[in-house]
Amino acid sequence: MMNGRMVGLVLGLGILILGAAAFGYDRSEFMFLNEIRPGMTGIGKTVVANDVISEFNVDVLGVIDEPGTKNDFIVVRVSGEAIGHAGGIAQGMSGSPIYIDGRLIGALSRAAEWSKALTPIGLVTPIETMLPVLDEVSSPAPSAVLPGVRVVEHAGPPAPTAVTAAPDTIFAWPVATPPLVSRLSGRALSALMDGPGKEPEGLIDSFLPENLDRDRRGLSAYNLRLNPFSGGTTAPGQGTSPLSPGGGIGVALASGDVTIGALGTITYRDGDALIGFGHPFLTNGASDFPLTTVHIYDTIKAYDASFKIGTLGETAGAVTADRMTAIGGRLGRSAHLVDLSLGVHDTDENTTSSFRIDLVDEPRIMWYLILASGLEAIDSSLDRVGQGTVEVNYQILGDGMPKPLERHDLFLSTQDVAIYPPWQLANIVDFLNYNDFQDPQVTRIAASMQVTKDLKAIHINHLELDSDSYSPGDTIHYTVELQTYQGETKTVNGEIEIPDDLDAYSVDYITVRAYGGPRELESGENPREFHSLEELIDAVEDLPSYDTLTVELFAPDPYSPYLDALQGIDKVRQNFTGYFLYDSREVQAYLYPAEERSEEEETTEVPGKGK
C-alpha cells in the first residue's frame, strides 16, 4: 500500500500535465514564445480589492532568452487603473494571467526595473514553462529577443544608481507570495519567519546520535516576506475571490487555532485542475498542501513593494506540485494533514488553554510550524515570559510507526521556561521524520504542559560511598545529599553492584557519579547504534528527564589510549516528580582483585574522594 507521501509524489509528477493527457486542452488557448513580438498589447487579470477580478493593460517590450527554458521571460510594461490602485506590481499578484488577443501567454511573476523602459515593468513566466508536458517545446522568435539584455535577480528593488549603471540589465525581483498568519505574534512569529536563534542547552538532540543537518533560517529562506498587515482566515459568510484565472488562491501550511499560509493568483484552470503563481511557493516539487479560497480586502501601496491584504478561506482542494515556474493543484482533492494538539495548564492561575492545529506533512517546514505554534500556545496562555518549571507529556502517532512515541520531560529556567517544550517537541518530530529506516507518516502530535513560575529545583550537593576500595562483585552503598531550592535537605541512600567480570587487573579504579537528567557520551563510549525505527523510539522514550536522579558506575576502558576514557557499567535511577535536578557529584575508589585487596588497603591511600 502506498503511503501518503508516495501518493503525493505520484500526483505531483502528474499535476502540471493538467490538460494534454488528462484534460485535452486546446493549444489555441495559448500564445507561445515563438509568436510573441515587441509592441503587442494585451491585458492582465488580478484581484485588487473586494474579491473582484480587475483588468490592467499590458505592452510587450521583448523576450529574455536564456539557456534552457526555466529562465526565459516575456518583458512587459503594465498600466491602468488596477495598477495605479495597487501602486505598481504588488505582492500577491504573482500568477496573474496575461493575455494577448484573448490567448494566454503566461503569468506575471516578477517586478522589474530597466533603465531603457519606464516603470512599472514586469516579467511574465511563459505558459509553456508552466505546462511542461506539451506536444513540442516552443522557442522564441529571433525578432522578439532583446539582444545583449540579461536578467539579474534581486531580493527586492535595486538602487537607482545600479539600474543606471547597467543599461543592458533588467533587475528583477519576485512578486513574493505574502504569508498570511493569524494568532502568531512576537517571538513566535519571528521564529517562524527568521528562525529562533541559538538552541537552548540540554535538549534531546544533544544526547542522541547525529541526524541529517537541516536549515533553521525560517520561512524567509523560501522568499516569503511577512507584510505589516498579515491576515488569517476568512470569517463565516464572508465572500471569496472566484476560482478562475485572475482570481485569488491560497495555500495553507497550518490551519485551526493558528493559521499560516500564503496567497497568489490563478493563471489557468481546466476543469478541476489549475496552475498559478508563475513561480515556486517553497520549491517543494511534489507536494500535498491544502488549496484554499481567499478573500482579498485591498491592495496597499508601499515604497519598497505593494502588497495585497487578504485571508484564507475554506479548503477547496490540494496543491500537489510546487515547481520552479508554477504551483499546480486539483479542486476537490484532500491533502494529508498532521493533527497538532497543545494543552497548557498554568498551575499558578489555575487556567487551561488548548490549541488544535492541522499542519502540512512536509518535514522541511514542520519543525518551524511546531516551534512557532508551541511558543504561541505557552506565551499566550501564561501572558508572561520568565522563570518557571514546566512538566510536559508528549505523544506522537504515525501510520508508519511501529508504536506511538510517548515521553515525559521537565524543564526549569530562571529566564525563559517557555522555550523548552516546543523546541524539544519539534526536535523529536524532526528526529522521527529524518530517521534512517522508514517514513513514520506522522498523523498526530500532542503535548500537554503544566507550568508554574516557581523554581522547583533540587541541587545535587554531595555524594559519599561506604568504602574507598572495592573488588569485582562487591556492592557499593552510597549516600546522596540533595538540597531543595530554598527548602529542605534530603538524603538518598542506595546501592549499586560491581560486575563480577570487571577485570581488576586491567582496571585499577572506578568512578561513581550522581547527576540529574541525561548525560553526554564519555570518551570511552561509542555512539548508540540503531537498527530499526522501533529502537530509535525506545531510545527517545528511555532518555531520562531532568526530574530523574541517576547514580552511575563508571570504569576506565582498558583498551583506550586515553587514561580518562570512562564507560558506563551500571546505573540506578530515582524519580523526583515535579523537581528539576541539577549539577553532579562523583567519587573515585580503588579497584583490586579480591585476593589482593586486604594487602593493598593497608599500604595505599584513596586517589580522590568527593569531587
C-alpha positions, 0 to 999 in steps of 0.5 A: 500500500502506498503511503501518503507521501508516495501518493503525493509524489505520484500526483505531483509528477502528474499535476502540471500535465493538467490538460494534454493527457488528462484534460485535452486542452486546446493549444489555441488557448495559448500564445507561445514564445515563438509568436510573441513580438515587441509592441503587442498589447494585451491585458492582465487579470488580478484581484485588487480589492473586494474579491473582484477580478480587475483588468490592467493593460499590458505592452510587450517590450521583448523576450529574455532568452536564456539557456534552457527554458526555466529562465526565459521571460516575456518583458512587459510594461503594465498600466491602468487603473488596477495598477495605479490602485495597487501602486505598481506590481504588488505582492500577491499578484504573482500568477496573474494571467496575461493575455494577448488577443484573448490567448494566454501567454503566461503569468506575471511573476516578477517586478522589474526595473530597466533603465531603457523602459519606464516603470512599472515593468514586469516579467511574465513566466511563459505558459509553456514553462508552466505546462511542461508536458506539451506536444513540442517545446516552443522557442522564441522568435529571433525578432522578439529577443532583446539582444545583449539584455540579461536578467539579474535577480534581486531580493527586492528593488535595486538602487537607482544608481545600479539600474543606471549603471547597467543599461543592458540589465533588467533587475528583477525581483519576485512578486513574493507570495505574502504569508498570511498568519493569524494568532502568531505574534512576537517571538513566535512569529519571528521564529517562524519567519527568521528562525529562533536563534541559538538552541537552548542547552540540554535538549534531546538532540544533544544526547542522541546520535547525529541526524541529517543537518537541516536549515533553521533560517525560517520561512524567509529562506523560501522568499516569503516576506511577512507584510505589516498587515498579515491576515488569517482566515476568512470569517463565516459568510464572508465572500471569496475571490472566484476560482478562475484565472485572475482570481485569488488562491491560497495555500495553507501550511497550518490551519485551526487555532493558528493559521499560516499560509500564503496567497497568489493568483490563478493563471489557468484552470481546466476543469478541476485542475489549475496552475498559478503563481508563475513561480515556486511557493517553497520549491517543494516539487511534489507536494500535498498542501491544502488549496484554499479560497481567499478573500482579498480586502485591498491592495496597499501601496508601499515604497519598497513593494505593494502588497495585497491584504487578504485571508484564507478561506475554506479548503477547496482542494490540494496543491500537489506540485510546487515547481520552479515556474508554477504551483499546480493543484486539483479542486476537490482533492484532500491533502494529508494533514498532521493533527497538532494538539497543545494543552497548557495548564498554568498551575499558578492561575489555575487556567487551561488553554488548548490549541488544535492545529492541522499542519502540512506533512512536509518535514522541511517546514514542520519543525518551524510550524511546531516551534512557532505554534508551541511558543504561541500556545505557552506565551499566550496562555501564561501572558508572561515570559520568565522563570518557571518549571514546566512538566510536559507529556508528549505523544506522537502517532504515525501510520508508519510507526511501529508504536506511538512515541510517548515521553515525559520531560521537565524543564526549569529556567530562571529566564525563559521556561517557555522555550523548552517544550516546543523546541524539544517537541519539534526536535523529536518530530524532526528526529522521527521524520529524518530517521534512517529506516522508514517514513513514520507518516506522522498523523498526530502530535500532542503535548500537554504542559503544566507550568508554574513560575516557581523554581522547583529545583533540587541541587545535587550537593554531595555524594559519599560511598561506604568504602574507598576500595572495592573488588569485582562483585562487591556492592557499593552503598552510597549516600546522596545529599540533595538540597531543595531550592530554598527548602529542605535537605534530603538524603538518598541512600542506595546501592549499586553492584560491581560486575563480577567480570570487571577485570581488576587487573586491567582496571585499577579504579572506578568512578561513581557519579550522581547527576540529574537528567541525561548525560553526554557520551564519555570518551570511552563510549561509542555512539548508540547504534540503531537498527530499526525505527522501533529502537530509535523510539525506545531510545527517545522514550528511555532518555531520562528527564531532568526530574530523574536522579541517576547514580552511575558506575563508571570504569576506565576502558582498558583498551583506550589510549586515553587514561580518562576514557570512562564507560558506563557499567551500571546505573540506578535511577530515582524519580523526583516528580515535579523537581528539576535536578541539577549539577553532579557529584562523583567519587573515585575508589580503588579497584583490586582483585579480591585476593589482593585487596586486604594487602593493598588497603593497608599500604595505599591511600584513596586517589580522590574522594568527593569531587 
